[in-house]
Structure formats: structure tokens, C-alpha cells
Amino acid sequence: MPGYAHCPSSHTYAARNGPAPTEDRREPDTATNAEPSGERLSTAQEPEHLHARPDWLCRICGEPWPCLEARTRLLAEYSDFPSLLKIYLSAQMYDALDDFTAHGEPAPLNLYERFISWARNRPPTR
């Protein structure tokens, strides 16, 4: 029949569009992968040690933020730009100061030591 477009054969379809779709097109599991030994590997990252406002305690370990783990990670993240780390920490310190004094309480005396003094190119200490 002239002008009749017939359905493409499976070879023509595959050549233009890749393999024909199947009914079961599940996405691969990206969270875990099974090793030949049966062990499952996770691609999930460890949770970040971030602050919880207005108390400025670590959301993971409950220590005053920046906790030891947060300090270690921040030093590694900003290792090429230590001055930017100090700028970031200064901004965090002033946000914490605002939160701590929002209800008329006096400012904590150790904010500089807690937020900035440790930010040098050496491993953090407690």
C-alpha cells in the first residue's frame, strides 16, 4: 500500500534506538553493590559533623561545634586555602554569637578559641 508506514523490524529498531525496551526496566541499585564474595559495599558517605543552631552542638556527636571530627575535615577541605577557612570560621563564630546572645545572655568567653584559634595547618587537638 503506498504511503503505508509499517512497524520497523526489531533489527531496524535496535539499529536506531538501541535494544528494545523490556517490561522489567529497574534501575541498578546505586546505594549498595554486591561483591562476588557476597559482601555488600555501601556508597553512602559518613554523615557530616555540622552544627545545630541555636545551641551550636554537633548534630552527630553532640560536642560543641566545631567538634574534633569537624575540625579535622575542615582543615582537610581548606588545606589549600587556610585564609578562607578562617574567614568561614569567623562568619560561623559571629552567627553563633548572635544565637548565644539573642535572649540577652552574656556572650561566651571562649568563642575565639572554639572557632578560630585551632585553624592552623596542623592536626586539631582537643
MOPAC internal coordinates of N, CA, C and O (Angstrom, degrees):
PM7 1SCF
backbone

  N    0.0000 0     0.00 0     0.00 0    0    0    0
  C    1.4274 1     0.00 0     0.00 0    1    0    0
  C    1.5193 1   109.64 1     0.00 0    2    1    0
  O    1.2310 1   119.62 1   -54.52 1    3    2    1
  N    1.3159 1   118.33 1   125.48 1    3    2    1
  C    1.4548 1   119.56 1  -179.40 1    5    3    2
  C    1.5205 1   110.87 1   -67.20 1    6    5    3
  O    1.2310 1   120.53 1   -37.69 1    7    6    5
  N    1.3248 1   116.59 1   142.31 1    7    6    5
  C    1.4569 1   122.27 1   178.32 1    9    7    6
  C    1.5096 1   113.82 1    76.92 1   10    9    7
  O    1.2310 1   119.93 1  -179.54 1   11   10    9
  N    1.3272 1   117.74 1     0.46 1   11   10    9
  C    1.4582 1   120.42 1  -179.97 1   13   11   10
  C    1.5195 1   109.55 1   -83.55 1   14   13   11
  O    1.2310 1   120.63 1   -56.31 1   15   14   13
  N    1.3069 1   116.40 1   123.69 1   15   14   13
  C    1.4639 1   120.16 1   176.56 1   17   15   14
  C    1.5144 1   107.85 1   -95.52 1   18   17   15
  O    1.2310 1   120.77 1   -62.63 1   19   18   17
  N    1.2635 1   116.14 1   117.37 1   19   18   17
  C    1.4610 1   118.58 1  -179.14 1   21   19   18
  C    1.5191 1   110.22 1   -91.55 1   22   21   19
  O    1.2310 1   120.83 1   -17.15 1   23   22   21
  N    1.3031 1   116.01 1   162.85 1   23   22   21
  C    1.4646 1   121.53 1   178.37 1   25   23   22
  C    1.5158 1   108.70 1   -66.65 1   26   25   23
  O    1.2310 1   120.49 1   -41.97 1   27   26   25
  N    1.3213 1   116.68 1   138.03 1   27   26   25
  C    1.4640 1   118.18 1  -179.76 1   29   27   26
  C    1.5162 1   110.84 1   -68.10 1   30   29   27
  O    1.2310 1   121.40 1   -31.28 1   31   30   29
  N    1.2965 1   114.93 1   148.72 1   31   30   29
  C    1.4556 1   118.52 1   175.33 1   33   31   30
  C    1.5203 1   108.82 1   -71.04 1   34   33   31
  O    1.2310 1   120.62 1   -16.16 1   35   34   33
  N    1.2907 1   116.42 1   163.84 1   35   34   33
  C    1.4640 1   119.82 1  -178.20 1   37   35   34
  C    1.5181 1   111.21 1   -61.65 1   38   37   35
  O    1.2310 1   119.74 1   148.94 1   39   38   37
  N    1.3384 1   118.11 1   -31.06 1   39   38   37
  C    1.4640 1   120.43 1   178.92 1   41   39   38
  C    1.5249 1   111.17 1   -68.84 1   42   41   39
  O    1.2310 1   120.46 1   137.24 1   43   42   41
  N    1.3215 1   116.73 1   -42.76 1   43   42   41
  C    1.4571 1   120.54 1   179.53 1   45   43   42
  C    1.5177 1   110.64 1   -67.60 1   46   45   43
  O    1.2310 1   120.21 1   137.95 1   47   46   45
  N    1.3275 1   117.20 1   -42.05 1   47   46   45
  C    1.4681 1   121.53 1   179.04 1   49   47   46
  C    1.5297 1   110.47 1   -60.52 1   50   49   47
  O    1.2310 1   120.79 1   133.87 1   51   50   49
  N    1.3251 1   116.09 1   -46.13 1   51   50   49
  C    1.4596 1   120.42 1  -178.79 1   53   51   50
  C    1.5198 1   111.36 1   -65.71 1   54   53   51
  O    1.2310 1   120.55 1   143.54 1   55   54   53
  N    1.3297 1   116.56 1   -36.46 1   55   54   53
  C    1.4600 1   119.37 1  -179.65 1   57   55   54
  C    1.5303 1   110.98 1   -65.70 1   58   57   55
  O    1.2310 1   120.16 1   143.42 1   59   58   57
  N    1.3254 1   117.29 1   -36.58 1   59   58   57
  C    1.4647 1   120.18 1  -178.65 1   61   59   58
  C    1.5255 1   113.34 1   -89.18 1   62   61   59
  O    1.2310 1   119.60 1   147.00 1   63   62   61
  N    1.3153 1   118.37 1   -33.00 1   63   62   61
  C    1.4626 1   121.41 1  -169.11 1   65   63   62
  C    1.5168 1   115.16 1  -122.40 1   66   65   63
  O    1.2310 1   119.43 1  -176.94 1   67   66   65
  N    1.2791 1   118.70 1     3.06 1   67   66   65
  C    1.4525 1   119.82 1  -175.59 1   69   67   66
  C    1.5176 1   109.31 1    84.52 1   70   69   67
  O    1.2310 1   119.37 1     8.06 1   71   70   69
  N    1.3106 1   118.80 1  -171.94 1   71   70   69
  C    1.4572 1   121.18 1  -177.47 1   73   71   70
  C    1.5262 1   110.91 1   -62.31 1   74   73   71
  O    1.2310 1   121.35 1   -32.54 1   75   74   73
  N    1.3071 1   115.02 1   147.46 1   75   74   73
  C    1.4613 1   120.34 1   178.79 1   77   75   74
  C    1.5212 1   109.63 1   -64.31 1   78   77   75
  O    1.2310 1   120.29 1   -37.87 1   79   78   77
  N    1.3368 1   117.05 1   142.13 1   79   78   77
  C    1.4603 1   119.62 1  -179.65 1   81   79   78
  C    1.5188 1   111.17 1   -65.00 1   82   81   79
  O    1.2310 1   121.42 1   -31.31 1   83   82   81
  N    1.2934 1   114.89 1   148.69 1   83   82   81
  C    1.4596 1   120.73 1   175.49 1   85   83   82
  C    1.5133 1   108.28 1  -111.27 1   86   85   83
  O    1.2310 1   121.11 1   -11.03 1   87   86   85
  N    1.3255 1   115.48 1   168.97 1   87   86   85
  C    1.4615 1   119.10 1  -178.79 1   89   87   86
  C    1.5212 1   111.71 1   -68.26 1   90   89   87
  O    1.2310 1   119.71 1   143.19 1   91   90   89
  N    1.3177 1   118.16 1   -36.81 1   91   90   89
  C    1.4631 1   121.77 1  -176.41 1   93   91   90
  C    1.5217 1   109.33 1   -97.52 1   94   93   91
  O    1.2310 1   120.06 1   -92.44 1   95   94   93
  N    1.3260 1   117.50 1    87.56 1   95   94   93
  C    1.4665 1   122.54 1  -178.07 1   97   95   94
  C    1.5168 1   110.02 1  -109.85 1   98   97   95
  O    1.2310 1   119.81 1  -126.27 1   99   98   97
  N    1.3159 1   117.96 1    53.73 1   99   98   97
  C    1.4595 1   121.27 1   179.12 1  101   99   98
  C    1.5139 1   110.62 1   -70.60 1  102  101   99
  O    1.2310 1   121.38 1   -37.55 1  103  102  101
  N    1.3315 1   114.96 1   142.45 1  103  102  101
  C    1.4581 1   120.73 1   175.94 1  105  103  102
  C    1.5229 1   108.29 1   -73.30 1  106  105  103
  O    1.2310 1   120.12 1   -32.23 1  107  106  105
  N    1.3243 1   117.37 1   147.77 1  107  106  105
  C    1.4621 1   119.02 1   176.35 1  109  107  106
  C    1.5210 1   110.58 1   -64.46 1  110  109  107
  O    1.2310 1   120.91 1   -29.94 1  111  110  109
  N    1.3029 1   115.86 1   150.06 1  111  110  109
  C    1.4623 1   121.74 1   179.36 1  113  111  110
  C    1.5155 1   108.12 1   -74.09 1  114  113  111
  O    1.2310 1   120.04 1   -69.76 1  115  114  113
  N    1.3363 1   117.52 1   110.24 1  115  114  113
  C    1.4590 1   120.57 1  -177.21 1  117  115  114
  C    1.5154 1   112.53 1   -89.28 1  118  117  115
  O    1.2310 1   119.86 1   167.11 1  119  118  117
  N    1.3242 1   117.87 1   -12.89 1  119  118  117
  C    1.4623 1   120.09 1  -178.20 1  121  119  118
  C    1.5165 1   111.56 1   -78.29 1  122  121  119
  O    1.2310 1   119.80 1   144.14 1  123  122  121
  N    1.3186 1   117.99 1   -35.86 1  123  122  121
  C    1.4541 1   120.37 1  -179.52 1  125  123  122
  C    1.5161 1   109.33 1  -138.34 1  126  125  123
  O    1.2310 1   121.00 1   -26.33 1  127  126  125
  N    1.2912 1   115.70 1   153.67 1  127  126  125
  C    1.4552 1   122.08 1   176.39 1  129  127  126
  C    1.5174 1   107.51 1  -130.73 1  130  129  127
  O    1.2310 1   120.67 1   -39.84 1  131  130  129
  N    1.3184 1   116.33 1   140.16 1  131  130  129
  C    1.4537 1   119.29 1   179.07 1  133  131  130
  C    1.5183 1   109.23 1   -93.04 1  134  133  131
  O    1.2310 1   120.84 1   -47.69 1  135  134  133
  N    1.2983 1   116.00 1   132.31 1  135  134  133
  C    1.4554 1   122.26 1   175.51 1  137  135  134
  C    1.5232 1   108.17 1   -86.21 1  138  137  135
  O    1.2310 1   119.41 1   -19.73 1  139  138  137
  N    1.3552 1   118.73 1   160.27 1  139  138  137
  C    1.4664 1   120.38 1   177.13 1  141  139  138
  C    1.5216 1   112.38 1   -55.84 1  142  141  139
  O    1.2310 1   119.71 1   151.48 1  143  142  141
  N    1.3124 1   118.16 1   -28.52 1  143  142  141
  C    1.4576 1   120.90 1  -179.62 1  145  143  142
  C    1.5222 1   111.97 1   -75.54 1  146  145  143
  O    1.2310 1   120.46 1   173.29 1  147  146  145
  N    1.3463 1   116.73 1    -6.71 1  147  146  145
  C    1.4591 1   120.20 1  -177.99 1  149  147  146
  C    1.5138 1   112.69 1    94.58 1  150  149  147
  O    1.2310 1   120.29 1   169.55 1  151  150  149
  N    1.3309 1   117.05 1   -10.45 1  151  150  149
  C    1.4623 1   121.30 1   179.13 1  153  151  150
  C    1.5211 1   109.07 1   -71.19 1  154  153  151
  O    1.2310 1   120.38 1   -41.40 1  155  154  153
  N    1.3291 1   116.87 1   138.60 1  155  154  153
  C    1.4617 1   120.77 1   179.34 1  157  155  154
  C    1.5189 1   108.76 1  -100.54 1  158  157  155
  O    1.2310 1   121.51 1   -49.92 1  159  158  157
  N    1.3219 1   114.72 1   130.08 1  159  158  157
  C    1.4481 1   121.06 1   178.29 1  161  159  158
  C    1.5154 1   108.58 1  -102.01 1  162  161  159
  O    1.2310 1   120.38 1   -37.41 1  163  162  161
  N    1.3039 1   116.88 1   142.59 1  163  162  161
  C    1.4591 1   121.03 1  -179.60 1  165  163  162
  C    1.5175 1   109.66 1  -106.92 1  166  165  163
  O    1.2310 1   121.00 1   -38.50 1  167  166  165
  N    1.3216 1   115.69 1   141.50 1  167  166  165
  C    1.4548 1   120.58 1   174.52 1  169  167  166
  C    1.5181 1   110.73 1  -102.19 1  170  169  167
  O    1.2310 1   120.40 1  -175.50 1  171  170  169
  N    1.3300 1   116.83 1     4.50 1  171  170  169
  C    1.4624 1   120.94 1   178.58 1  173  171  170
  C    1.5233 1   109.21 1   -70.73 1  174  173  171
  O    1.2310 1   121.15 1   -40.95 1  175  174  173
  N    1.3182 1   115.40 1   139.05 1  175  174  173
  C    1.4520 1   120.13 1   178.33 1  177  175  174
  C    1.5144 1   110.12 1   -86.31 1  178  177  175
  O    1.2310 1   121.19 1   -24.26 1  179  178  177
  N    1.3317 1   115.34 1   155.74 1  179  178  177
  C    1.4558 1   119.46 1   174.61 1  181  179  178
  C    1.5201 1   108.55 1   -65.80 1  182  181  179
  O    1.2310 1   120.21 1   -33.81 1  183  182  181
  N    1.3180 1   117.21 1   146.19 1  183  182  181
  C    1.4684 1   118.88 1   179.52 1  185  183  182
  C    1.5293 1   110.65 1   -64.87 1  186  185  183
  O    1.2310 1   121.18 1   -34.66 1  187  186  185
  N    1.3180 1   115.35 1   145.34 1  187  186  185
  C    1.4576 1   120.51 1   179.45 1  189  187  186
  C    1.5168 1   110.41 1   -79.02 1  190  189  187
  O    1.2310 1   120.99 1   -34.55 1  191  190  189
  N    1.2930 1   115.72 1   145.45 1  191  190  189
  C    1.4584 1   121.82 1   176.69 1  193  191  190
  C    1.5274 1   108.08 1   -86.80 1  194  193  191
  O    1.2310 1   121.18 1   -91.38 1  195  194  193
  N    1.3283 1   115.34 1    88.62 1  195  194  193
  C    1.4615 1   122.66 1  -178.51 1  197  195  194
  C    1.5219 1   109.72 1  -106.90 1  198  197  195
  O    1.2310 1   120.95 1   -17.81 1  199  198  197
  N    1.3290 1   115.78 1   162.19 1  199  198  197
  C    1.4600 1   120.42 1  -179.33 1  201  199  198
  C    1.5198 1   111.00 1   -84.01 1  202  201  199
  O    1.2310 1   121.63 1   -28.24 1  203  202  201
  N    1.3186 1   114.49 1   151.76 1  203  202  201
  C    1.4598 1   122.04 1   173.23 1  205  203  202
  C    1.5201 1   106.92 1  -112.34 1  206  205  203
  O    1.2310 1   121.03 1   -57.99 1  207  206  205
  N    1.3270 1   115.64 1   122.01 1  207  206  205
  C    1.4559 1   120.20 1  -179.87 1  209  207  206
  C    1.5083 1   109.09 1   -90.15 1  210  209  207
  O    1.2310 1   118.63 1   -30.66 1  211  210  209
  N    1.2797 1   120.21 1   149.34 1  211  210  209
  C    1.4616 1   129.67 1     8.73 1  213  211  210
  C    1.5216 1   113.82 1   -95.18 1  214  213  211
  O    1.2310 1   119.84 1  -176.96 1  215  214  213
  N    1.3387 1   117.91 1     3.04 1  215  214  213
  C    1.4759 1   120.08 1  -175.83 1  217  215  214
  C    1.5170 1   113.51 1   -83.86 1  218  217  215
  O    1.2310 1   120.19 1   160.88 1  219  218  217
  N    1.3173 1   117.24 1   -19.12 1  219  218  217
  C    1.4605 1   123.03 1  -179.31 1  221  219  218
  C    1.5224 1   112.18 1    59.01 1  222  221  219
  O    1.2310 1   121.65 1  -135.94 1  223  222  221
  N    1.3371 1   114.45 1    44.06 1  223  222  221
  C    1.4550 1   121.41 1   172.16 1  225  223  222
  C    1.5139 1   107.58 1  -105.50 1  226  225  223
  O    1.2310 1   120.61 1   -29.07 1  227  226  225
  N    1.3261 1   116.44 1   150.93 1  227  226  225
  C    1.4590 1   121.48 1   179.28 1  229  227  226
  C    1.5256 1   109.22 1   -65.15 1  230  229  227
  O    1.2310 1   120.67 1   -45.15 1  231  230  229
  N    1.3191 1   116.32 1   134.85 1  231  230  229
  C    1.4630 1   121.38 1   179.92 1  233  231  230
  C    1.5184 1   112.22 1   -70.59 1  234  233  231
  O    1.2310 1   119.77 1   159.74 1  235  234  233
  N    1.3188 1   118.04 1   -20.26 1  235  234  233
  C    1.4597 1   121.36 1  -176.63 1  237  235  234
  C    1.5222 1   111.57 1   -96.19 1  238  237  235
  O    1.2310 1   119.95 1   126.98 1  239  238  237
  N    1.3226 1   117.70 1   -53.02 1  239  238  237
  C    1.4703 1   120.41 1  -173.50 1  241  239  238
  C    1.5212 1   113.84 1  -104.83 1  242  241  239
  O    1.2310 1   119.68 1   168.80 1  243  242  241
  N    1.3298 1   118.21 1   -11.20 1  243  242  241
  C    1.4596 1   120.99 1   177.32 1  245  243  242
  C    1.5166 1   115.29 1    79.94 1  246  245  243
  O    1.2310 1   120.26 1  -177.95 1  247  246  245
  N    1.3308 1   117.11 1     2.05 1  247  246  245
  C    1.4646 1   121.03 1   178.09 1  249  247  246
  C    1.5291 1   109.83 1   -79.04 1  250  249  247
  O    1.2310 1   119.88 1   -20.60 1  251  250  249
  N    1.3375 1   117.84 1   159.40 1  251  250  249
  C    1.4739 1   119.07 1   174.77 1  253  251  250
  C    1.5329 1   109.65 1   -57.43 1  254  253  251
  O    1.2310 1   121.39 1   -48.42 1  255  254  253
  N    1.3343 1   114.95 1   131.58 1  255  254  253
  C    1.4667 1   119.83 1  -178.34 1  257  255  254
  C    1.5145 1   109.98 1   -85.91 1  258  257  255
  O    1.2310 1   118.99 1   -41.00 1  259  258  257
  N    1.3221 1   119.53 1   139.00 1  259  258  257
  C    1.4497 1   127.73 1     3.27 1  261  259  258
  C    1.5265 1   111.93 1   -80.57 1  262  261  259
  O    1.2310 1   121.36 1   -56.23 1  263  262  261
  N    1.3244 1   115.01 1   123.77 1  263  262  261
  C    1.4658 1   121.28 1   178.65 1  265  263  262
  C    1.5396 1   108.46 1   -73.76 1  266  265  263
  O    1.2310 1   120.65 1    -3.42 1  267  266  265
  N    1.3060 1   116.36 1   176.58 1  267  266  265
  C    1.4653 1   120.95 1  -177.74 1  269  267  266
  C    1.5347 1   111.52 1   -58.08 1  270  269  267
  O    1.2310 1   120.11 1   136.22 1  271  270  269
  N    1.3255 1   117.40 1   -43.78 1  271  270  269
  C    1.4720 1   120.49 1   179.70 1  273  271  270
  C    1.5269 1   110.96 1   -65.65 1  274  273  271
  O    1.2310 1   119.65 1   138.02 1  275  274  273
  N    1.3287 1   118.28 1   -41.98 1  275  274  273
  C    1.4670 1   121.30 1   177.74 1  277  275  274
  C    1.5267 1   110.42 1   -62.61 1  278  277  275
  O    1.2310 1   120.10 1   138.59 1  279  278  277
  N    1.3180 1   117.41 1   -41.41 1  279  278  277
  C    1.4670 1   120.72 1   178.34 1  281  279  278
  C    1.5214 1   111.19 1   -61.71 1  282  281  279
  O    1.2310 1   121.10 1   135.27 1  283  282  281
  N    1.3286 1   115.49 1   -44.73 1  283  282  281
  C    1.4608 1   120.34 1  -179.97 1  285  283  282
  C    1.5211 1   110.76 1   -60.67 1  286  285  283
  O    1.2310 1   120.61 1   133.87 1  287  286  285
  N    1.3283 1   116.44 1   -46.13 1  287  286  285
  C    1.4665 1   120.28 1  -179.19 1  289  287  286
  C    1.5259 1   111.70 1   -67.94 1  290  289  287
  O    1.2310 1   120.22 1   139.75 1  291  290  289
  N    1.3193 1   117.19 1   -40.25 1  291  290  289
  C    1.4646 1   119.98 1   179.15 1  293  291  290
  C    1.5236 1   111.02 1   -64.01 1  294  293  291
  O    1.2310 1   120.28 1   137.43 1  295  294  293
  N    1.3258 1   117.07 1   -42.57 1  295  294  293
  C    1.4619 1   119.82 1   177.33 1  297  295  294
  C    1.5260 1   111.30 1   -60.38 1  298  297  295
  O    1.2310 1   120.44 1   139.90 1  299  298  297
  N    1.3297 1   116.77 1   -40.10 1  299  298  297
  C    1.4609 1   119.93 1   179.15 1  301  299  298
  C    1.5276 1   110.76 1   -69.08 1  302  301  299
  O    1.2310 1   120.42 1   136.80 1  303  302  301
  N    1.3232 1   116.80 1   -43.20 1  303  302  301
  C    1.4646 1   121.07 1  -177.87 1  305  303  302
  C    1.5220 1   112.49 1   -64.87 1  306  305  303
  O    1.2310 1   120.41 1   141.81 1  307  306  305
  N    1.3242 1   116.82 1   -38.19 1  307  306  305
  C    1.4645 1   121.41 1  -177.35 1  309  307  306
  C    1.5257 1   112.11 1  -102.85 1  310  309  307
  O    1.2310 1   119.46 1  -159.83 1  311  310  309
  N    1.3261 1   118.64 1    20.17 1  311  310  309
  C    1.4668 1   120.86 1  -174.41 1  313  311  310
  C    1.5289 1   112.75 1   -59.28 1  314  313  311
  O    1.2310 1   120.26 1   148.31 1  315  314  313
  N    1.3225 1   117.12 1   -31.69 1  315  314  313
  C    1.4690 1   119.95 1   179.60 1  317  315  314
  C    1.5225 1   112.75 1   -84.47 1  318  317  315
  O    1.2310 1   120.33 1   166.27 1  319  318  317
  N    1.3371 1   116.98 1   -13.73 1  319  318  317
  C    1.4635 1   121.29 1  -176.20 1  321  319  318
  C    1.5286 1   110.64 1  -137.73 1  322  321  319
  O    1.2310 1   119.41 1  -114.23 1  323  322  321
  N    1.3225 1   118.73 1    65.77 1  323  322  321
  C    1.4670 1   120.90 1  -175.94 1  325  323  322
  C    1.5239 1   113.42 1   -61.00 1  326  325  323
  O    1.2310 1   119.68 1   150.97 1  327  326  325
  N    1.3225 1   118.22 1   -29.03 1  327  326  325
  C    1.4668 1   119.01 1   178.61 1  329  327  326
  C    1.5289 1   110.51 1   -67.87 1  330  329  327
  O    1.2310 1   119.96 1   145.26 1  331  330  329
  N    1.3352 1   117.68 1   -34.74 1  331  330  329
  C    1.4596 1   120.33 1   176.69 1  333  331  330
  C    1.5245 1   111.45 1   -67.53 1  334  333  331
  O    1.2310 1   120.45 1   146.69 1  335  334  333
  N    1.3170 1   116.75 1   -33.31 1  335  334  333
  C    1.4712 1   119.95 1   175.54 1  337  335  334
  C    1.5232 1   110.00 1   -61.66 1  338  337  335
  O    1.2310 1   120.52 1   136.04 1  339  338  337
  N    1.3108 1   116.60 1   -43.96 1  339  338  337
  C    1.4716 1   119.81 1  -179.65 1  341  339  338
  C    1.5300 1   111.17 1   -66.35 1  342  341  339
  O    1.2310 1   120.00 1   143.75 1  343  342  341
  N    1.3236 1   117.61 1   -36.25 1  343  342  341
  C    1.4653 1   120.58 1   176.45 1  345  343  342
  C    1.5279 1   109.63 1   -65.06 1  346  345  343
  O    1.2310 1   120.33 1   133.58 1  347  346  345
  N    1.3265 1   116.97 1   -46.42 1  347  346  345
  C    1.4627 1   121.64 1   178.59 1  349  347  346
  C    1.5313 1   110.59 1   -58.86 1  350  349  347
  O    1.2310 1   120.86 1   132.48 1  351  350  349
  N    1.3293 1   115.95 1   -47.52 1  351  350  349
  C    1.4647 1   120.04 1  -178.22 1  353  351  350
  C    1.5274 1   111.55 1   -66.75 1  354  353  351
  O    1.2310 1   119.92 1   145.95 1  355  354  353
  N    1.3255 1   117.76 1   -34.05 1  355  354  353
  C    1.4664 1   120.34 1   176.05 1  357  355  354
  C    1.5175 1   110.67 1   -62.65 1  358  357  355
  O    1.2310 1   120.39 1   136.71 1  359  358  357
  N    1.3208 1   116.85 1   -43.29 1  359  358  357
  C    1.4645 1   120.50 1   177.98 1  361  359  358
  C    1.5302 1   110.52 1   -63.13 1  362  361  359
  O    1.2310 1   120.57 1   139.04 1  363  362  361
  N    1.3380 1   116.52 1   -40.96 1  363  362  361
  C    1.4620 1   119.95 1   178.02 1  365  363  362
  C    1.5307 1   110.60 1   -64.56 1  366  365  363
  O    1.2310 1   120.43 1   140.31 1  367  366  365
  N    1.3282 1   116.78 1   -39.69 1  367  366  365
  C    1.4582 1   120.63 1   179.64 1  369  367  366
  C    1.5272 1   110.83 1   -62.52 1  370  369  367
  O    1.2310 1   120.12 1   137.81 1  371  370  369
  N    1.3240 1   117.38 1   -42.19 1  371  370  369
  C    1.4677 1   119.58 1  -179.94 1  373  371  370
  C    1.5300 1   111.68 1   -70.14 1  374  373  371
  O    1.2310 1   119.95 1   146.39 1  375  374  373
  N    1.3276 1   117.70 1   -33.61 1  375  374  373
  C    1.4617 1   119.74 1   173.23 1  377  375  374
  C    1.5309 1   110.38 1   -64.23 1  378  377  375
  O    1.2310 1   120.72 1   138.17 1  379  378  377
  N    1.3227 1   116.22 1   -41.83 1  379  378  377
  C    1.4665 1   120.23 1   177.99 1  381  379  378
  C    1.5268 1   110.40 1   -64.56 1  382  381  379
  O    1.2310 1   120.04 1   138.37 1  383  382  381
  N    1.3175 1   117.52 1   -41.63 1  383  382  381
  C    1.4630 1   121.61 1   178.03 1  385  383  382
  C    1.5278 1   110.31 1   -58.39 1  386  385  383
  O    1.2310 1   120.52 1   135.47 1  387  386  385
  N    1.3352 1   116.61 1   -44.53 1  387  386  385
  C    1.4698 1   120.05 1   176.86 1  389  387  386
  C    1.5226 1   111.50 1   -60.43 1  390  389  387
  O    1.2310 1   120.42 1   136.06 1  391  390  389
  N    1.3401 1   116.80 1   -43.94 1  391  390  389
  C    1.4623 1   119.82 1   179.76 1  393  391  390
  C    1.5210 1   112.05 1   -65.66 1  394  393  391
  O    1.2310 1   120.40 1   137.63 1  395  394  393
  N    1.3410 1   116.85 1   -42.37 1  395  394  393
  C    1.4641 1   120.49 1  -177.57 1  397  395  394
  C    1.5280 1   112.58 1   -68.15 1  398  397  395
  O    1.2310 1   120.27 1   150.26 1  399  398  397
  N    1.3181 1   117.09 1   -29.74 1  399  398  397
  C    1.4731 1   119.86 1  -176.03 1  401  399  398
  C    1.5268 1   112.49 1  -105.39 1  402  401  399
  O    1.2310 1   119.58 1  -169.85 1  403  402  401
  N    1.3290 1   118.40 1    10.15 1  403  402  401
  C    1.4670 1   122.21 1  -175.46 1  405  403  402
  C    1.5264 1   112.75 1   -62.58 1  406  405  403
  O    1.2310 1   119.63 1   152.07 1  407  406  405
  N    1.3005 1   118.30 1   -27.93 1  407  406  405
  C    1.4668 1   121.38 1  -176.73 1  409  407  406
  C    1.5191 1   112.29 1  -111.18 1  410  409  407
  O    1.2310 1   120.43 1  -155.65 1  411  410  409
  N    1.3282 1   116.79 1    24.35 1  411  410  409
  C    1.4522 1   121.20 1   174.98 1  413  411  410
  C    1.5158 1   115.91 1    87.29 1  414  413  411
  O    1.2310 1   120.02 1  -175.27 1  415  414  413
  N    1.3297 1   117.57 1     4.73 1  415  414  413
  C    1.4655 1   119.58 1   177.69 1  417  415  414
  C    1.5249 1   109.80 1   -73.83 1  418  417  415
  O    1.2310 1   120.08 1   -26.13 1  419  418  417
  N    1.3279 1   117.45 1   153.87 1  419  418  417
  C    1.4704 1   118.87 1   176.01 1  421  419  418
  C    1.5321 1   109.87 1   -69.93 1  422  421  419
  O    1.2310 1   121.23 1   -26.03 1  423  422  421
  N    1.3095 1   115.26 1   153.97 1  423  422  421
  C    1.4678 1   120.49 1   179.63 1  425  423  422
  C    1.5185 1   110.41 1   -69.48 1  426  425  423
  O    1.2310 1   119.71 1   -40.38 1  427  426  425
  N    1.3291 1   118.17 1   139.62 1  427  426  425
  C    1.4730 1   120.16 1   174.15 1  429  427  426
  C    1.5235 1   110.10 1   -60.64 1  430  429  427
  O    1.2310 1   120.93 1   -33.26 1  431  430  429
  N    1.3079 1   115.83 1   146.74 1  431  430  429
  C    1.4648 1   120.66 1  -175.66 1  433  431  430
  C    1.5289 1   113.86 1   -82.81 1  434  433  431
  O    1.2310 1   119.69 1   164.17 1  435  434  433
  N    1.3093 1   118.20 1   -15.83 1  435  434  433
  C    1.4648 1   120.21 1  -172.64 1  437  435  434
  C    1.5251 1   114.07 1  -104.30 1  438  437  435
  O    1.2310 1   119.06 1  -160.49 1  439  438  437
  N    1.3196 1   119.40 1    19.51 1  439  438  437
  C    1.4605 1   119.68 1  -175.05 1  441  439  438
  C    1.5309 1   112.84 1   -63.20 1  442  441  439
  O    1.2310 1   119.61 1   140.22 1  443  442  441
  N    1.3232 1   118.34 1   -39.78 1  443  442  441
  C    1.4699 1   119.79 1   179.49 1  445  443  442
  C    1.5321 1   109.99 1   -62.32 1  446  445  443
  O    1.2310 1   120.27 1   132.28 1  447  446  445
  N    1.3144 1   117.08 1   -47.72 1  447  446  445
  C    1.4722 1   120.27 1  -179.68 1  449  447  446
  C    1.5211 1   110.78 1   -63.22 1  450  449  447
  O    1.2310 1   120.72 1   139.33 1  451  450  449
  N    1.3064 1   116.23 1   -40.67 1  451  450  449
  C    1.4641 1   121.16 1  -177.35 1  453  451  450
  C    1.5250 1   112.34 1   -68.33 1  454  453  451
  O    1.2310 1   119.74 1   138.87 1  455  454  453
  N    1.3181 1   118.10 1   -41.13 1  455  454  453
  C    1.4567 1   121.00 1  -171.71 1  457  455  454
  C    1.5256 1   114.92 1  -100.19 1  458  457  455
  O    1.2310 1   119.27 1   148.15 1  459  458  457
  N    1.3102 1   118.99 1   -31.85 1  459  458  457
  C    1.4722 1   118.61 1  -168.16 1  461  459  458
  C    1.5217 1   114.67 1  -122.55 1  462  461  459
  O    1.2310 1   119.58 1   139.14 1  463  462  461
  N    1.3156 1   118.41 1   -40.86 1  463  462  461
  C    1.4726 1   119.86 1  -169.07 1  465  463  462
  C    1.5298 1   113.47 1   -59.82 1  466  465  463
  O    1.2310 1   119.16 1   151.24 1  467  466  465
  N    1.3028 1   119.20 1   -28.76 1  467  466  465
  C    1.4641 1   121.96 1  -178.11 1  469  467  466
  C    1.5249 1   112.80 1   -79.02 1  470  469  467
  O    1.2310 1   120.04 1   167.09 1  471  470  469
  N    1.3343 1   117.52 1   -12.91 1  471  470  469
  C    1.4712 1   121.08 1  -171.39 1  473  471  470
  C    1.5306 1   111.60 1   -79.34 1  474  473  471
  O    1.2310 1   121.62 1  -108.87 1  475  474  473
  N    1.2953 1   114.50 1    71.13 1  475  474  473
  C    1.4561 1   121.12 1   175.82 1  477  475  474
  C    1.5162 1   107.39 1  -122.03 1  478  477  475
  O    1.2310 1   119.60 1    -4.62 1  479  478  477
  N    1.2888 1   118.37 1   175.38 1  479  478  477
  C    1.4525 1   121.96 1  -178.44 1  481  479  478
  C    1.5146 1   111.64 1   -83.68 1  482  481  479
  O    1.2310 1   121.08 1  -122.34 1  483  482  481
  N    1.2986 1   115.55 1    57.66 1  483  482  481
  C    1.4773 1   121.46 1   176.22 1  485  483  482
  C    1.5147 1   107.80 1  -148.83 1  486  485  483
  O    1.2310 1   119.63 1   -18.52 1  487  486  485
  N    1.2982 1   118.31 1   161.48 1  487  486  485
  C    1.4635 1   120.52 1   179.54 1  489  487  486
  C    1.5245 1   111.01 1   -62.39 1  490  489  487
  O    1.2310 1   120.20 1   -39.20 1  491  490  489
  N    1.3313 1   117.21 1   140.80 1  491  490  489
  C    1.4535 1   119.78 1  -179.40 1  493  491  490
  C    1.5207 1   112.14 1   -70.77 1  494  493  491
  O    1.2310 1   121.46 1   -28.04 1  495  494  493
  N    1.3151 1   114.81 1   151.96 1  495  494  493
  C    1.4669 1   121.12 1   175.69 1  497  495  494
  C    1.5073 1   108.34 1  -122.78 1  498  497  495
  O    1.2310 1   121.16 1   -15.88 1  499  498  497
  N    1.3023 1   115.39 1   164.12 1  499  498  497
  C    1.4804 1   119.47 1  -179.52 1  501  499  498
  C    1.4715 1   111.80 1   -76.12 1  502  501  499
  O    1.2310 1   120.10 1   180.00 1  503  502  501

